[in-house]
Amino acid sequence: MSADLGAALRAEWLKVRHSRVPWASVGAIILAGLVSGFFMFLLQDLRRARSLGLVGSKAQLGAGTADWSGYFSLAAQVVSVGGLIIFGVLAIWLFGREFSDRTAKDLLALPTSRSAVVVAKLLVGLLWCLALTALLVAVTLVLGLLLRLPGWSPLVALRGAGLVLLVGSLTAGLTAAYGLAASMGRGYLPGVAVMFLTVLTAQVVAVLGYGAWFPWSVPSLVAGAAGPDQAQPGWPGLAVVLVVAVGCGAATATWWERADHAA
């Protein structure tokens, strides 16, 4: 298994290096960081928002705080929602491309176990998502220094970066469900459909107050999207996310092992 996994990891990494999709995700996460920095810029002086003609800016931006803690919280909220789409596209691409490009049969004909192929795809996807999250942290630090935000301390930076990385890890784990959908649907569209369904449902469930038990709502709650008065999901919510991530990964490996790939 270890030899098979090593070979599968090398193959998946080569696909990542020679594709534009992962690198497009870099641009997307940098753009997300720039948008977050722009909101911090407006929060420093709400008159800027009015001067730019932003409708309802005072009501929409007044809930945030223009300091380092608020900036890291905003970055975590960005990765909890935007990450589901950016990371989700990566997961769908990793699995769906094999069917859309008609390379699935060739891949399964190789002397490498199907489980190793799935694990390699999941690991490459997870590592790439964590790298994107770390990049967002770096962009946040740079823009925060340029904006000269108050409230800096090494402890605040460590806690803020840890929060963003935690939320990014939870979000990345949930995208295993999109890889499963792309595999069972044998292409991109089923994965995209499940992705948008979960993103929309997560917002509705969170508003209804049951977000702590719906895995796709948990990262947003951990990031503080519901406000400081909202209780955190706690260990039960984190456990639900872990169960979904591991369960979808295992289900994907089982499907690749047992499904009829003759069609």
MORA-V897624 format. One record per backbone hydrogen bond with DSSP energy under -1.0 kcal/mol. NH is the residue of the N-H (numbers start at 0). CO is the residue of the C=O. Records with the same first field share a line. If there is no record, write none. Layout:
NH = CO, CO
This chain:
4 = 0
5 = 1
6 = 2
7 = 3
8 = 4
9 = 5
10 = 6
11 = 7
12 = 8
13 = 9
14 = 10
15 = 11
16 = 12
17 = 13
18 = 15
23 = 19
24 = 20
26 = 22
27 = 23
28 = 24
29 = 25
30 = 26
31 = 27
32 = 28
33 = 29
34 = 30
35 = 31
36 = 32
37 = 33
38 = 34
39 = 35
40 = 36
41 = 37
42 = 38
43 = 39
44 = 41
47 = 44
49 = 45
50 = 46
51 = 47
52 = 49
53 = 48
56 = 53
59 = 55
60 = 56
61 = 57
63 = 60
66 = 64
67 = 149
70 = 66
71 = 67
72 = 68
73 = 69
74 = 70
75 = 71
76 = 72
77 = 73
78 = 74
79 = 75
80 = 76
81 = 77
85 = 81
86 = 82
88 = 84
89 = 85
90 = 86
91 = 87
92 = 88
93 = 89
94 = 90
95 = 91
96 = 92
99 = 95
100 = 96
102 = 97
103 = 97
106 = 102
107 = 103
108 = 104
109 = 106
111 = 109
116 = 112
117 = 113
118 = 114
119 = 115
120 = 116
121 = 117
122 = 118
123 = 119
124 = 120
125 = 121
126 = 122
127 = 123
128 = 124
129 = 125
130 = 126
131 = 127
132 = 128
133 = 129
134 = 130
135 = 131
136 = 132
137 = 133
138 = 134
139 = 135
140 = 136
141 = 137
142 = 138
143 = 139
144 = 140
145 = 141
146 = 142
148 = 143
156 = 152
157 = 153
158 = 154
159 = 155
160 = 156
161 = 157
162 = 158
163 = 159
164 = 160
165 = 161
166 = 162
167 = 163
168 = 164
169 = 165
170 = 166
171 = 167
172 = 168
173 = 169
175 = 172
176 = 173
178 = 174
179 = 175
180 = 176
181 = 177
182 = 178
183 = 179
184 = 180
186 = 181
191 = 187
192 = 188
193 = 189
194 = 190
195 = 191
196 = 192
197 = 193
198 = 194
199 = 195
200 = 196
201 = 197
202 = 198
203 = 199
204 = 200
205 = 201
206 = 202
207 = 203
209 = 204
212 = 209
216 = 213
217 = 213
220 = 216
221 = 217
222 = 218
224 = 219
226 = 223
229 = 226
237 = 233
238 = 234
239 = 235
240 = 236
241 = 237
242 = 238
243 = 239
244 = 240
245 = 241
246 = 242
247 = 243
248 = 244
249 = 245
250 = 246
251 = 247
252 = 248
253 = 249
254 = 250
255 = 251
256 = 252
257 = 253
258 = 254
